[in-house]
């Protein structure tokens, strides 16, 4: 049996791999204490230790504990991916079943899906300012008519399409048995390609095995270190985050054309026949 202590909105990172999901409740979480990677800024280490010990004590009194794992966030450990022992990590994400049902109810098409991850945080130096232009490119490209584009991200840290031309997972109504991360994981599994500047969603895409096109200033991290399964990834160096829209668009079309040649030709033909 696996019991996990986690925020409710992160339950589906563990999903059906866990037998018990325990909500982590910290007064001031997200308000008094802002999140920075794997820790809350200013949250006292002694309070963090107390939460872990109380969680462990409860299950120690009720079960035989085979192993107790918790992330190391002391020092600089909070900014890297090695909080947990490497030999204990599993990337077989299985969100609770309602997430897939909600996604399938929202994306009612046989077109191959492309996930767009437009991360944008106000005041953050690694923002790509051309997302709306990129949406314009997608909507006017004849070569992309056979694809279904779905925008994902977390409000308010993403850029929706002002003209509302694409699916957007923030429009899916969630309940206590679903979550934004659960919907996102199911979307990535369904997609034939994920496109976005370097951020967490392209990283998760690589972990679930979906080919990814991304750009940024940390190529090794996002193609090797975080790509433990060796998923196909095209990375464009862009240290100033001023990459030309057409460069991204043409690279995306090239990748999709290669996918069509190898895997998707029959699938695209049946979709086009159905919609003509």
N, C-alpha and C positions, 0 to 999 in steps of 0.2 A: 504494500500500500504506500502511496505517495501523498503526503500532505504538504500544501504550499501556502505560505503566507505572502500575500500580494495585494496590491490595490485592486479594487473591483474592475476598473477599466483595463487592467492588464491580465485578468483571469485567463483570457484565451491564448496568451503566450504558452501557458501550461495546458489549458483546455482539457481534452479527454485523456491526456496522459496522466492527469492527477485524479486521485480518488476523493480528496478533500481539498476544497479551495477556501482559505480563511482570509477574510478581508483585513487588510492592513489599514488602520485608521490612525492618522497622526494629526492632532489639532494644529491648524496653521499650514497644512500641506498645500503647497501651491500659492499660498497667500503670504503668510509670515515667512515661510521657508520656500524659496524658489528652487526648482530642480536644475541641477547641472550634471549632465551625464548620469552617473549612477548614485548620486547622493543629493541631499537637500542642503542648500547653502545655509550655514549657520545652525543647523540642527545639531545639538550636543551629542558627542560620541557616546557619553554615558547613557543617554536616553535610548540611543540606537541599540546599545548593548543590552539594556533592560528589556526592550521589546523582544530581542532574540532569545534571551534567557527565559522570559515568561512563556514564549511559544514552545521552547524546548521542554520546559518544566511540565507544561500541561500534557504533552504527549508522552513524556517520560513516566508520568503517573498513570497513564491509560493504555500505553502500548509498549511493546518491546522495541526500542530504537535500534535499528540496524546501522543507520548513518544519518548524520545531521550536517547539512551543507548550508553555508551562508556566505554571502559575498564579502570579500575584503575591500573596504573602501577607505582604509587608512592611508595617510600620505598621499601619493599620487596615483594610487591604484584605482581611484574612482574614474579616471579618464581613459582607461584601457579596457580590453575585453577579457582580462585574466583574473577577474574577481573570483570566479569559480575554477576549481581544478580542471585542466583540459581533459583528463580521462573520465570526467563525470558529465561532460557536455553532450547533449543530444539535440539535434536540429530537426527532428521529425515532428513538426508542429501539427497539432490536431485540435483546432478550435472546436468549441462545442457545436453540436450539429445545427442549431438554429442559425448560426452565421451563414452557412452555405445555403440554407433554405431562403434566407432573406436576400442574399446576393442573387440567387437564381430567379427569385420573384421580381427583382429590380432590373436585371439585365436579361431581357427576353429576346435574344437574338442568337442566330447560329454563326454570325460573323466572328472571325478570330478577334480576340480582345487584346488591346494594347493598353498597358497601365501607364499613366502619366503622373509623376510625383513632383509637383511644383512647390517644393519647400521654400518658404520665405518668412524670415523672422525680422521684425522691425528692429533696426539698430544693430543687426548682425552683419559682419563684414562679408560673409560668404553667400550673398544673395545674388541670384541671376535676375536682372531687371526686365527680361524680354519675354516673359511667359505669355502675355496677351498677344504679342506678335506671333509667337509660336502656335498658339491656338488658331490664329488667322491662317497661318500656313497649312495646318492640318485640314481646316475646313474647306480650303480652296484647291487642295491637291487632288487631281483626278486619280493619281496612283494610290490614294489612301481611302477611296470610297468604299472599298470592300472590307474595311476594318471597323471595329467598334472601339472607340477611345473612351477610357474611364479615368477620371481625375480622382486622385486620392490624396489624403493629407489630413492634418488635424487643425480644426479652426482654433485660433485665427492664424495659425502659422503655415498657411498655404495660399496659393493664388487660384481662386475659381475663375471660370470663364465668364466675363462680364455679359456676354451675349447668350449664355446658357445653351450652347450648342452640343454639349457632350454629357454623358452620364457623370455623376459626381456622388461618391459614396456617402458624403455628408447628408445627402437627401434621404438616406435609408433610416427609418425610424427604428431605434434600438430599444431593447428592454433588458431586464436583469440577466437574461440568459444569452446575451450577445454583447458585442463590444466593437469599437472602431478597429482595434488591432485584429480582432477575429475576422471581421469583414475584409480587412486589408489582406490578411494572409490568404484567405480564400480567393480573393481577386488575383493576387500574385500567382497562385497555383493555376488559375484558369487562363492567365495571360500567356501570349506567345513572346512578348517583349515588355520590359519595363524601361522607361525613359525618365531621367531626372539628374539634376546636379547631385554631387556626392552628399549623401545623407542616410538616415537609417532605413528608409524604404528600399532604395536600391540594394543596400546590404542584405536585407531580409529576402529580397528577390533572389539574390545569389544563393542564399542558404536553402531556399525551397527549390532551386534548380531552374529558375526562369532566366533566360538570357537578358542581359542588361546593357543599356547604353547610358553612360554617365560622364560627367566632366567635373573638373575641380583641380585642387592643388595637392592631393595626397594619393597619387596613383598606386603606390605600393600597398598602402593600407587597404584600398578599395578594390584591388584586383588580386592580391595575394593573401595578405594577412587576414582579412575578413572573408575571403572567398575560400573557405575550407573545403568545399566540395568541388572546386575547380570548374564552376559554371562558366559558360561562355560570356565574356564581358568585353565591351568596347569602351575604352576610357580615353577621353580627349583632355590633354593638359590645358588648364585654363586658370592660371594663378590669380588673375584679376576678376574672374567671373564676368567677363565681357564677351564671351563667345558669340560669334555671329549666328543668328537664327537659321540662316540658310545652311550653314555648316552642320548644325544639329539635324535639321530637316532632311538634308540629302543623305546624311549618315544613317538616319532612321530608315529612310526608303531603301537604301542599299541593303541593310540588314534584313528587312522584311522581304525584299526580292529574293534574297538568298534562302530565307525560310520557305518561301513559295516554291523555289526550285527543288529544295530537298524534301519538304514535308507537306506543304500546304496547297499544292496546285489543284488537286482534286477537291479539296475542301472549299477553296475559294470559288471554283467553277460551279459547285452545287449551290453556294450562297448566291452568286450572281444570277444564276438561272432562276432561283426562287424569287428574287427581287425584281427581275425584269418583266 
